[in-house]
Amino acid sequence: MFSQVEFAKRDGRNLLIVLAIMIPILFLVADGALGARVVAAVVGGVLTMITFLVVTVTINRFGPDY
């Protein structure tokens, strides 16, 4: 499936790096009880992941060829 949307191995690695950075930051910035902070961090991480995937696939498909 990923070969059809032009998603490379390095893009997967970059996705994990983005999630590894965003989830702890969102956890620390969120306000509320511990459970609410965890949920906010995970939901924010998933939304960040979806945004990263859409942008990466769009750049790979329509961006310049090197």
Residue pairs with C-beta under 8 A, 6 or more apart in sequence:
5 57
5 60
5 61
6 57
6 60
6 61
7 53
7 56
7 57
7 60
8 60
11 56
11 60
14 52
14 56
15 49
15 52
15 53
15 56
18 48
18 49
18 52
19 45
19 48
19 49
22 44
22 45
22 48
23 41
23 42
23 44
23 45
24 41
26 40
26 41
26 44
26 45
27 37
27 38
27 40
27 41
30 36
30 37
30 40
30 41
31 37
32 40
